[in-house]
Amino acid sequence: MTAAASPARLRLAVGGVVQGVGFRPFVHRLATELGLAGWVANSPQGVLLEVEGPRGVVEAFARRLRAERPPQSVITSCEATWLDATGRNGFVIRPSDPAGAATALVLPDIATCRECRRELFDPANRRFRYPFINCTHCGPRFSLLEALPYDRPNTTMRGFRLCAECRAEYENPRDRRFHAQPNACPRCGPRLELWDAGGAALFGGDDALRAAAQALRRGRIVAVKGVGGFHLMVDARNAAAVARLRERKRRGAKPFAVLFPDLAAVRGVCEVSELEARLLESPEAPIVLLARRPETVSAGIADAVAPGNPNLGVLLPSNPLHLLLLAELGFPVVATSGNLSDEPLCTDEREALARLCGIADLWLVHDRPIARPVDDSIVRVMLDRELVLRRARGYAPLPVRVTSDGWRVAGDEVGHMAQPVTPHSSPATILAVGAHLKNTVALAVGENAFLSQHLGDLETEPAHAAFRRAAADLPRLYAATPEIVVADSHPDYLSTRLAEELAARDGGPRLVRVQHHLAHALACLAENEVALPALGVAWDGTGYGEDGTIWGGEFFRVTPSSVERVASLRSFPLPGGDAAAREPRRAALGLLQEAAGTGVEWAVPLQPVVGRWFAAREAAWVRAALARGVNAPRCSSMGRLFDAVAALLGLRGRNEFEGQAAMELEFAAAGIGAVDGYELPLVAGPSVPVLDWEPVLRGLAADQATRVPVGVRAARFHEALAAAVVTVARATGENRVALSGGCFQNRRLTERTVARLRGAGIAVYWHQRVPPNDGGVALGQVVAARRSGLMSPITVIL
């Protein structure tokens, strides 16, 4: 007998995204096709299987397993063990094995697949117009999973008893719905109802959907329970209805997202590139920021949807309920998170009835419970690739790989990893609690850092409570006990206080604090697997600095074993402290007051602009407080510099939502071609070299005096910042640069910085699937905790 024909048994432990994607039926079909015996089962670690037969055929099975895997699956590990053959006959799918640590990758909620869409609108299909249709290729996952392994008893679908037909599909390995855990039909699955403000059911089933559509046509606001929570919907063409929603939700001027019936409708309003179209129609189905067509800035969409904004946040229906509703309507609707501003997303219909009372007119609800809130993700295409700005549905909780044995070292072509600062035979389990704004949490188990869905700002008690639930949810889901809890170094963040509370418990995890901007830089370096040493740039609005001031314009040199803060933005006072984040006029006055020591004759043209934002007596009070140093903390924040420049250009003195002034500064520069930037030199500072913003003010004043168009001035400011990154990279001798922080959500800043660095022969990296804003901080906290040499305090070099 040849070696290829000799009997053999192969056991495979497959890790990755292999549950809820049709992996076991795929294994069954492949083994049966090849005539192999054995079994396959889910486990908390992924999928376990054995195949037995002629060795050559078994080897062919192993090769095809990777090559022909289901499209939504991801294989991250495949441990093989060759064993003696047992003479087994037949191939079976075994019940799941609950033993062992939970390390399987949970699949995010994914959009309705093409086959289910076809069945949804097929009058001959038994699921015609059924708003909960799904299969192993699509539908809810993370939002209904309560424990691993991913089996129906561990989901919120366990209360729905399968009918005979659905049971037959569920148990048939050759069926597309084999072990599709949310499988259901109109006979045995969840049902729709339309409620009034008192919770009385007005209609049920398809009648409820049609009545909700009719209410939207009449300009009413409908709270719609989807996959991961509620949306508030209203006709996007109806200016009065949109204004009413904005007022009731206390939304201010912050843009609303718009749900369109199909891609053709989107193209009628916005410019859509090939990549943007693919993202809109992808399984992740995020909100995509698109540029409006110049000739149709307001065509078909009420101005109040995104006032003064040349972009529109657009999404397509991603679940069968939305598909049916938009097909019924045929026009776009606002689809904003079902909550009051600064509060968490509503997930339960009774909770929504109470919390959204006074906002919604009607509630379109269903009885499938939601295990955790999962909001819409937000993506922007930048430099021909996607940049995730809010990581939630479609992306969370897929992990980022964080190796346990150190960083890849520059010049190491074979990917050998440097020795870590503190070697770990088995890496510690880490819970990172993130930042205060745009919060996410992360759980590191082995080499995987599982990032939670976007949780939002911890500004209210309901938001704080939702954050605490999420911080407990990830470890519970993965049956993990954190050995280390990582928090921001800011002592007053609510996330930091939770970390302190956990660490204070008997037998609790060890507490580690990581400086905010260092976490930003490390997140970008880790996501892109950048070889070290490298320069990390972290520009945002605020973060607690190691010297007790507010940082936000920072540069770090990161090596495999250390980190150094090598440069910063020149600091300036923020009159009113936190109030300056809401009022860009204050940052502008702080800059001008700081520059007064060098003489302000050059600033005369700017004084009338500042005067627009202050009454004379108020300006005098603020200047007096600055002179005495009262409530005027110093900052090196690039975000506040953006605010100040926006105010000095006359764009905005007060923000109605976070980042509004900076956004308007970006919009002002849109369409302006190549320009020379203002001077932003690197000069000696009190501790590290600093980028001196005073020449920028001088340039702004000179251009104001000669009436250079505002757009050109805005473009020159962006160009100055892009050139400054090159200046620091050259000064430090680093030829790899990573860009992170909320400022790099700005398309012009990022694109010009990347172009400048590439032009200087410097490799540049920026975020892709981890947000550059504070939504990425938890990942950076994990990275720092894994490498003790990168934790606070930061080494400062002169």
N, C-alpha and C positions, 0 to 999 in steps of 0.2 A: 504494500500500500504506500503510495506517495505521501509526502508530508502534507500536501494540499488536500488530499483526500482523507487523511486521518481525522478521527472525531475530535472535536475540541469544544470547550465551553468558555465563553467570554462574559465576564461581568463588567458592566459599565455604570459608573456613577456620574450622571450628567448634571452639571450645574449651569445656572443662568436663567434666562426667561424661557422656561420649559413647562410651565403650568398655566393652564387656561388658554393655550394656543393650539390645541390639537396635536400635541407632541406624542402622547401615548397612542392614539389611533394611527398616527403616522408610523410609529415603531411597529405596531401590530401589522399594518398593511405591508410594510417593507419585509418584515420577518416572514410573513405568510407567503409573499411573492417568491422569496428565496428558499422556501421550504425548510426554514429553521424552526426549531423548538425553543421554548423558553417562556419568559414572562416579563412584564413591565409594570411598574407601580410608581405613583407619586410618593415622595417623602418630604419631610421638612427641608431637606437639603437640595431637592430638585427632582430628578427622576432616576430610579434604579431599574436596571434591566439585566437579564441574562439571555444570551442566544447560544444555541447548541446545534452543531452539525459539522459538515466537512470544514476543515480549517480554512481552506481557500474561500469558501462561501461566507464563513464568519468574517474573514478579513474584508471581503467585498461589502458586507453589511456595515462594518465600522466605517469604511470610506464613504459609503452613500449616506450614512446617518448625518454627517456634517454637510455634505454637498446638496442633499435634497430636503433638508429640514423645513418645517412650515415657515412661511414668510414672516410671521410676527415673532418667531422664536429667536433667541440669542443664546448660543452655547459659549459659556465662558470657561468651562472646565469639563474634562471628560477623562475620569480616572479609570484605567483599564486593568483588569486582573484576569489572567488566564488560569483556568481551573480544569480539573479532570472532567471528562464527559460523564454524564449520568445515564444516558440512554433515554432521556425524556422524549415524549411525543406531544406534538401540538404546541400552540402558542396562546397564552392567555393574558388578560389584563387583570392584575391582582388588586385587591383593596389597598388603599394607601397605607404606608407604614408611618405611624406617628412618632416613632422613636428618633432621638437625636436632636441636636441643635438646629434651629430653623435658619437656614442660609439660602433657601431658594429665592430667586429673584421674582418679586411680585410684579405682574404686568400692570401698567397703567390702564385706566379706562380708555378705550379706543373707539373710533368712529364706526358707524354701521358700514358693513362691507357691501360690495356690489351685489352679491347673491341675495343678501337679506333685503336690500333696497328693491331688487326686482320682485321678490316675493311680497313685500309690503304693499306694492301697487298693482299686484296681480289679482283680479277679482276671483280667479279660479283657485287661489291658494287659501288654505285654511287660516293663514295668518294675515289675510288681506286687511289692511288698515289697523293692524294690531300694534300699538305704540310701544311694545316691549319686546319686539322681535330681536333675536340675537343668535349667534352660533359660536363655535370655537374660534372663529376668526375675528370676532368683533364683540362690542358691548361693554358693559360695566365689569370691572375687575376690582381695582383698589378701593373704590367707593363702597363696595358691598362685602369685602373680605374682613372677617373678624379674627381668623387664626389660620396658621399654616398646618397641614398642607391645604392647597386650594381645592377643596371638595365642598359640595353643596351644604353639608351640615355645618361647615365653618363659615357660611355666608349668610347674609340677611334673607336669602331665598329659602332657607330651611323651612319656613312656615307655609310654603306653597307646595301642596302635594301634587306631584305630576299625574296627569291623566294618562290613560292607557297609550294613546298615540305619542305623547311627549316622552313617556317612559321607554317606549320602544326605540325612539330616536336616541335617547340618552344612553341606552344600553347596547346600541349597535355600533361596533367599531368602524363600520364602513359608512356611517352616517356623518354628515357635517356637524351634527349636534351631539355627537358622542361625548358625554361628560362635559357638555357646555353647561356650567353650573347655574347660570341664570335662565336656562331653557324654560319656556312656558308658552302658553297659547291662550286665546280668549276663554277657554273652558276652565283652565287651572291656574292662570297666572294673575299678576297684578291688574288692577282696574283703575280707570280714570273716573274722577268726579269733578264737577265744577261747583265751588262753594261760594256763598255770599259772605258778607262781613261777619255774620253771626255763626258761620260754620255749618249752615244748612245746605244740604246737597240739592242743587237746582237741576242738574242733569248728570247722567252717568254714561260711561262708555264713549262711543263715537259721537253721540249727541253732545257730550260735554266738550269735546274738542271743537265741534262745529259752532257751539254757542260761544266758546272763548274767542274763536276767530271773528265771529260777528261782533263781539264786544270790542275787540281791537279795531275793527273797521269803524266803529262809532267813537273812537278816541278814548276809550276807557283803558285803565292801567290794570294789567292782569299779572298776578304772581304765578309763575309756572314752575312746578317742581320737575326738575330734570334728573340727570344721572348723579351729579355730585352736590346738588343743592338747588335753591330757587334762583330764577331770574325774574326781574321786573321787566315786563314788556309793554311797549306802546308803539303805535304807528310812527315810524321815523319821519314820515312826510308831514305829520300834523304838528305844526308849530305850537299851538296852544296846549296840546296833550303833552308834548315833550317838555314844555315850560312847566306844566303842572307837576310832572314827575320830578323834574329838577328841584322844584320848590319843596315838594313833600319829602323827598329823599335827603334834602339839605346838601345838595351836591355842589353848589356854587357853579363855577365855570368849567369844572373838570370834564373832559370829553366822555361821551357815552360810546360804547361799542354798538355796532349795527350788525344784525343778523340778516343776511340776504337769502333769497330763495335759491339762487344758483350762481355759478360763476359768470354767466352772461350778464346777469343783473349787476354784478360787481363791476364788470368792465364798462358798463354804461356810466359809471360815476367815477371810477378810479383808474389810474394807470396800474396795470398788473403785468409783472414780468413772468417769465416762464417759471422761475424758482418760486415766486410768490404764489403763482397758481398751484404749483405742486404742494406747497405748504397748506394752502386753504383746503385742498382736497385730500390731504394726507391722513393717515390713521390718527395722528395727534390732533388734527383739526384745531389749531390755535387761533386766537385773534391775531391777525396780521396787520401791522401798520402800513397803510398804503397812501401814496400821494394822490390827492384828488385831481381829476382832469381840470386844467385851468378854465376851460370853457364851460365846465359844469360844477363849479365850486359849490353851488347851492341847489343844483338841479335834482329834484326828487327827494332831497334830504333837508330837513328843517335846519336853519342856521343854529338853533339852540342845541343841536346834537353835539357839535364840536365848535363852539364859537371862536372865531379868529384863528382856527387851526387849519393849515393846508393839508393835513393828513387826516385819515379816517381809520379807526380801528374796526376791522371787518372780520366777520366769521361766517362760515357756512353751516347749515344744519349738520350736527354730528351724531344725533341719536334719532331713533324713529319718531318720537313724539315731535321733535322740532321739524323733521322732514314732513310729517303730515300737516303740521300747523302752517308751515310756510308754503306748502303746496296749496293749501286751502286759501291762503291769503293772496299770494302772488305779488306781494310787495315787501320791502324791508321793514324790520321793526328794530327799535332799540332793545337790546338785551343786556341789561346791566345786572350786576350782582344783587341778589335778593337780600338786602340789608339796609340799615341806615348807614350813612357815611361813618367810618371808623369803627363799625361793629362787624362781627364775623358773619359769614354766610349762614342763612337759615337752611336747615336740612329736614326738619320734621314739620309736617303740615299743621299740627296744633301750635307749635312754636311760631311758625310763620304767620298763622292767623293772629297771634297776639303781637308779635314784633312788627309786622308789616301793616297792622291796622292803622289807618290814616294815610297810608301810601297807596296800597292796592285797592281796586274796586271789587275785583273778583279773584278767586284762587283756583287754578287748575291743578289738582293734586292727584296723587296715586298712593297706593298702599304698599309699595315696595320700600322697606326701610333703607336709609342711607347710613352706612357705618361711620363715615367721616366726611366732612365737607371738602370738596375738591372744586376749586374755582376754574375758570377758563385760563389757559396759558396765553401769554402775549409774546409775539415774536416780531422782530424787525429784520429785514434783509439789509445787510451792510457788507460792502465789498464782496458781493456775489456769494454770500453764505448767510445762514440764519444766525441770529443773535437772540437768545431767549431773554426777555426782560422780566417775565413772571413765569415761574416754573410750577405748573400744577397739572391739570388734566392732560393726559397724553404723554407726560414726561415723568412725573413723580409716581412711584418712588424708585425709579431705576437708579442704580448706584453709579458713582464715579469710583474708578479704581484708585486706591491709595495704598501703595506698596508698603509693606512692613519693614523692608530692609534698606531703606534709604533712597536717595535721589540718583537718577542717572547722571553721570559725570560727563562734562563736555569732552569731546574727542573720543569717547568710548563707543566705537562703532557697533560693538556686539551687544550693547545694552547692559553690560555688567553694572551692578549697582554698588555705589560706594558704601563703606561700612557706616552704619548709623551711629549717632552720638551715644545712644543708650540701646544696645542690642536687645531684642526681644526674641526669646525662643518661640513664644506665641504672643502675637500682638494683643495689647489690652483692648477690651471693648470700651468704646468711647461714646459718650453722649455730648454733642455740642448744641448749645441752646441758642446760638445765633445772636442777632442784634435786636434793637428796640423797634426799628422801622423795617417794613417789608420782611418780617421775620420768617425764617424757616428754621427747622431743627434738623440735625443729622445724627445718624447712628452708624458708627464704624464697627463692623464685625469682620475680622480677618482683613482681607485686602479690599473689601467693599465698604464704601461710605454711602449709606442710603439717605438720600435727601428727601425730606418731607415735602408735601405740597406747600405752596404759598399760604402763609397764615395771616399776613397783614401787619398793620401797625398796632403796637401794644398801648394804645392811647386810652382805651376805655376798659371798664371792668369786664364786660362780656368778651372783649378781645383778649384780655389777659386770661380769662378762664378758658377760652378756646385754645390758647397757646399752651397752658398747663396740661390740658387733655392731650394735645398732640405730642408734647414732650414725654408723656407716659405711654402713648399709643405705639410709637415705633419700637421701644424695647419690649413691650408686651407682645406685639405682633411677631417679633423675631425671637421671643422667649430668651431675651438677653438681659444680663445684669451688668450695667455699666460699672467699670472699674475706675474710670476717669470721667469727670464732668467738666466741660470747657465752657467758659463764659467770656464775654467782653470785659475789658479792664475798667469800663465805666462803672463806678460803684452804684449808680442810681438806676441803671437799666432794670426793668422788671425781670428780664431774662436772667441777668446776673444774680438777682435776689433768689430766683428759683434754684439756680446752681448752688448758691451758698446754703440754701435750705436742705437740698439733697445731700450735700457734703457733710452737713452737721449731724445727720442721722447716725445712729449706731451702725457701724459696718457700712456706712455710705461710701460713695466714690470719692476719690481724691479730687480736689478742686484745682483747676488750672485756669489762669487768666491770660488772655491773649489780646494784645493791642489791636484795635479795630482795623487800622489801615494795613498793618502787617497781615492780618487775616485776609483782607482783600487781595493783596499781592500774592499770597500763597495759594489762594483759590485759583487764580488764573494760571500760575505756574504749574499747579498740580493737574488742572483740567487738560492743559496742553502738553503735559509730560515734558516740560522744558528741561534741557540739560543745564546743569549748574556749573559755574556761577552765572547769575543773570541779574538784571536790574528790574525790580518790580516798581511800577508806578501806580500809586493809589490816590485818585482825585475824587473827592466827593464833598458833601455839604458839612458834615461834622463827625467828630469822633474824639474820644478822650485821649489826649496825648500823654506820653510818659512824663512830660515836664509840667503837667497840670493845666496846660493850655488846650485850646481846641485845635486839633489837626485836621487836615483835609487836602493838602497839596504835597504829598510825601513821595520820597524816592528811597528804596531799600536795595542794598546789595545783598543777595542771598547766595550762600554757598551751601554745600551739603551739611555743614556743621554749625553755621553761624549766620547771623543777620546783622547788618549795619544800616542805620539811617544815614544816608550820604548826602541828601539835599532836601530842601523844602521850599515852599512859597514863603516869601517874606511876610511876617505876621503883621496884623493890624487890629485895632480894637473894634468890637461889635457893640455899639450902643444899644442897650436894652437886652443883651444876651440872646435868649431864645426868640425874642420878638424880632430880631434881625432876620431870622430865617423866614418870617412871614412878611417882612417889610424890607425889600431891597433898598429902599431909600436910606435906611439906617446904615447899611454896609457902605453905601456911597459916601455918606457924611463921615463915617469912620475913616475911610481911606483919605479923604481930603483933609481931615483934621490931622491924621498921622503925617501927611506930607507937609503940613504947615511949618514944621521946623526947618525946612529947606527953602522957605519962601514960596509964596503962592501966586506970584504975579502971573505965572503961566496958566494958573487955574481959573483966571477970571472968566473965560468963556463958559466954564462949567457951572459957575455959581447960579445963573438963572435957571439951568435945568434942575439943579437940586432944589432951588426955591419953588419949583412947581409942586414938589411933593410935601413941602412943609409950610405951615403958617409961620410967620416971622417969630412969634413968641415961642412956639414949639421948637423951632430950630435953635433958638438961643438956649433953651433948657437942655437940649441934647448936647450942644457944644459945651455947655458948662459941666455937664456930667462927665463928658469925655475928658475935659481938662482936669477934673478931680479924680478920674479913674473910677467913678462910681458906676456899678453895674455895666461895665464895658470890658468883658473878658477878651483876651487876645486870641486871635485865631490865625492859622495858616491855611485856611479853607479855600480851595479852588472853587467850590460851589458858591461860596459867598462872594468871591471875586466876580463870578459870572453874574450874580445878582446885582452887584454894585455897578458893573459896566452896563447892564440892562437899564438900570435907573439913570445912569449918566447919559445914556443915549435917548432918554425920554420915553422908553418903551413901557416901563412898569415901575410903580413905587410901592405897591402892595400886592402880595400874592393871594389869589383866591384858593389855590391848591399848591401842594408841594412841587417845586421846580418850575412853576409857571413862567417866571421871568427868564430863567435860563432857556426854556423852550422857545420863548419869543425871540430871544437873541439868536438862537439857531435858525428860526424861521426867517429872521431879517436878513441873514447871510445867504439864504437859499437863492440859487440862480446867479450869484455873483461869481465871476470867473476868477482866474489867478490874480492875486494881489500881493503886494509886499506887506509883511506883518509889522506890527509895532515892535519896538525893541523890548525884550524881556531878558536882561542879562543875568548871568550867574555871578554873584558877588559874595564876599566873605560875610558870614553871619555870626551871631553870638555863640552858636554851637556847631552848626553845619552850614555849608554854603547855601545861599538862598537865591531864589529867582526874584529879582527886584521889580515890583509892579509899577513903581513910580514913573519910569519912562513910558509905560503904557498910558498912564493918565495924561502925561504931557502930549503924547500923540493924539489922544482923544480930544484934548483941549484945542490943539492946533487945527485938527480937522473940523471941529465944531466952529471955530472962528472963520474958516474958509468954506463952510457949508458943504463939506463933503457928504454925500448921501449916507443915510444911516446904515443901509445895507452894506456899503463898502467898509464903513467903520467896523461893523460887526464882523465882517469877513477878515479884516486886518487883525482883529483881536484873536479870532480862532487861529489864524496863521502864526501869530506870536506864540501861542501855547504849543502848537505843533513843533515849531522850531526849537522851543525851549527843551522839549524832551530829548531832541538830538544833542543839544548843548550839554545836558547832564550826562547822557550816555557817553559822549566823547570825553568829558571831564573825568568820568570814573573808569574809562577804558573798557566798558562792557559792550559786547557785540550781540547780546540777546536781551530784548526788552519785552516785558509783559505789562499790558495796560488793563487796569481794573478800577472800580469805583463808579458811582452813578454818573459822573461827568462823561464817561465813555459810552453812555447811551446816546449821546449827541452824534448824529451821523457825520456832520462836517468835521467836528473835532477828531473823531476816530479816523475817518478817511484821510484827512490831511496829515495826521500824525503818522499813520502807517506809510503813506507815500513819502514823507520826509525821511523816516527811518530807513525805508528800503532804498531810497536815493542815496543815503549815506552808507549803504552796504551793511546795515544792521538788521539782524533777524528780529521780527516783531510778532508778538502773539497777543491775541485778545480773546474774549470769552466766546463760547459757542452755545452750549446747552446749560451752562450755569450762569445765572444773571450777574452782570458786572456791578449791580447795585447791592444793597444789603442782603438781598436774597441769596447771595453767594458766600456770606461771611461764615456760616456754619461749616462749610467745607474747609475754608482756610483755618478755622479753629481746630478741626480734626487733624489737618496736616501738621500744624504747629505742635499739637499735643503728642503726635507720633514721634516728633524729633525734638528732644528736650532742649537742644541748643538753639532752637528757633523761637522759644517762648520768651515772654517778658522777664526781666527788663531788656530793652533793646540796647545794644552796644552803640554808642554815639562816637563817631570819629570826626576830627576837625579837618 
